[in-house]
Amino acid sequence: ELDLATLIVKGSTTTGECVDIFDGDNQMEGAPTTPLAPGASTEFSWGLSCPGKNGEDISVLLSNAGVTLIEVTGKLA
């Protein structure tokens, strides 16, 4: 099982660190608190506000228990 309640989402740009946005009215409430069973899947919304200008590099890491599970890189829009 994967304990999504301890999931850490960390974003950064070349300008600085991103901050989390929690907005229940728009279904951005963080990760589910129920552990995810092996082989199962889930969906949830997460918002980040990041400093920087259009075209600047951005990196988003998802980690759990100190292990990076997913790393995504791209450009700010």
DOKE-683530 format. One record per residue (C-alpha): x, y, z; residue number from 1; residue in three letters; chain. Coordinates in steps of 0.2 Angstrom, whole numbers. Layout:
{c1=X	c2=Y	c3=Z	seq=NUM	type=Ala	mol=A}
...
end
This chain:
{c1=0	c2=0	c3=0	seq=1	type=Glu	mol=A}
{c1=5	c2=18	c3=-3	seq=2	type=Leu	mol=A}
{c1=1	c2=30	c3=10	seq=3	type=Asp	mol=A}
{c1=-5	c2=45	c3=0	seq=4	type=Leu	mol=A}
{c1=-8	c2=55	c3=16	seq=5	type=Ala	mol=A}
{c1=11	c2=57	c3=18	seq=6	type=Thr	mol=A}
{c1=14	c2=62	c3=-1	seq=7	type=Leu	mol=A}
{c1=25	c2=77	c3=-3	seq=8	type=Ile	mol=A}
{c1=23	c2=88	c3=-19	seq=9	type=Val	mol=A}
{c1=37	c2=100	c3=-21	seq=10	type=Lys	mol=A}
{c1=39	c2=112	c3=-36	seq=11	type=Gly	mol=A}
{c1=53	c2=124	c3=-40	seq=12	type=Ser	mol=A}
{c1=58	c2=136	c3=-54	seq=13	type=Thr	mol=A}
{c1=75	c2=144	c3=-57	seq=14	type=Thr	mol=A}
{c1=67	c2=159	c3=-48	seq=15	type=Thr	mol=A}
{c1=62	c2=150	c3=-32	seq=16	type=Gly	mol=A}
{c1=51	c2=137	c3=-23	seq=17	type=Glu	mol=A}
{c1=33	c2=135	c3=-27	seq=18	type=Cys	mol=A}
{c1=19	c2=135	c3=-14	seq=19	type=Val	mol=A}
{c1=4	c2=123	c3=-12	seq=20	type=Asp	mol=A}
{c1=-13	c2=129	c3=-16	seq=21	type=Ile	mol=A}
{c1=-28	c2=121	c3=-7	seq=22	type=Phe	mol=A}
{c1=-45	c2=126	c3=-14	seq=23	type=Asp	mol=A}
{c1=-59	c2=115	c3=-9	seq=24	type=Gly	mol=A}
{c1=-71	c2=124	c3=-20	seq=25	type=Asp	mol=A}
{c1=-61	c2=119	c3=-35	seq=26	type=Asn	mol=A}
{c1=-57	c2=101	c3=-29	seq=27	type=Gln	mol=A}
{c1=-39	c2=105	c3=-24	seq=28	type=Met	mol=A}
{c1=-39	c2=97	c3=-7	seq=29	type=Glu	mol=A}
{c1=-23	c2=87	c3=-7	seq=30	type=Gly	mol=A}
{c1=-20	c2=69	c3=-8	seq=31	type=Ala	mol=A}
{c1=-33	c2=56	c3=-2	seq=32	type=Pro	mol=A}
{c1=-30	c2=50	c3=16	seq=33	type=Thr	mol=A}
{c1=-35	c2=32	c3=12	seq=34	type=Thr	mol=A}
{c1=-19	c2=21	c3=7	seq=35	type=Pro	mol=A}
{c1=-18	c2=15	c3=-11	seq=36	type=Leu	mol=A}
{c1=-18	c2=-3	c3=-13	seq=37	type=Ala	mol=A}
{c1=-5	c2=-12	c3=-24	seq=38	type=Pro	mol=A}
{c1=-11	c2=-11	c3=-43	seq=39	type=Gly	mol=A}
{c1=-25	c2=2	c3=-39	seq=40	type=Ala	mol=A}
{c1=-25	c2=19	c3=-46	seq=41	type=Ser	mol=A}
{c1=-33	c2=36	c3=-40	seq=42	type=Thr	mol=A}
{c1=-35	c2=54	c3=-46	seq=43	type=Glu	mol=A}
{c1=-34	c2=70	c3=-36	seq=44	type=Phe	mol=A}
{c1=-30	c2=88	c3=-40	seq=45	type=Ser	mol=A}
{c1=-16	c2=98	c3=-33	seq=46	type=Trp	mol=A}
{c1=-12	c2=116	c3=-36	seq=47	type=Gly	mol=A}
{c1=5	c2=125	c3=-35	seq=48	type=Leu	mol=A}
{c1=9	c2=143	c3=-37	seq=49	type=Ser	mol=A}
{c1=27	c2=146	c3=-43	seq=50	type=Cys	mol=A}
{c1=37	c2=161	c3=-46	seq=51	type=Pro	mol=A}
{c1=45	c2=165	c3=-62	seq=52	type=Gly	mol=A}
{c1=41	c2=171	c3=-80	seq=53	type=Lys	mol=A}
{c1=33	c2=162	c3=-95	seq=54	type=Asn	mol=A}
{c1=46	c2=150	c3=-102	seq=55	type=Gly	mol=A}
{c1=56	c2=148	c3=-86	seq=56	type=Glu	mol=A}
{c1=61	c2=130	c3=-81	seq=57	type=Asp	mol=A}
{c1=50	c2=121	c3=-68	seq=58	type=Ile	mol=A}
{c1=52	c2=105	c3=-59	seq=59	type=Ser	mol=A}
{c1=39	c2=95	c3=-49	seq=60	type=Val	mol=A}
{c1=44	c2=81	c3=-38	seq=61	type=Leu	mol=A}
{c1=32	c2=69	c3=-30	seq=62	type=Leu	mol=A}
{c1=39	c2=59	c3=-15	seq=63	type=Ser	mol=A}
{c1=34	c2=47	c3=-1	seq=64	type=Asn	mol=A}
{c1=44	c2=41	c3=13	seq=65	type=Ala	mol=A}
{c1=59	c2=50	c3=7	seq=66	type=Gly	mol=A}
{c1=59	c2=42	c3=-10	seq=67	type=Val	mol=A}
{c1=56	c2=52	c3=-26	seq=68	type=Thr	mol=A}
{c1=42	c2=43	c3=-35	seq=69	type=Leu	mol=A}
{c1=39	c2=55	c3=-50	seq=70	type=Ile	mol=A}
{c1=49	c2=69	c3=-57	seq=71	type=Glu	mol=A}
{c1=42	c2=80	c3=-70	seq=72	type=Val	mol=A}
{c1=51	c2=95	c3=-79	seq=73	type=Thr	mol=A}
{c1=44	c2=108	c3=-91	seq=74	type=Gly	mol=A}
{c1=42	c2=127	c3=-94	seq=75	type=Lys	mol=A}
{c1=30	c2=139	c3=-85	seq=76	type=Leu	mol=A}
{c1=16	c2=144	c3=-96	seq=77	type=Ala	mol=A}
end
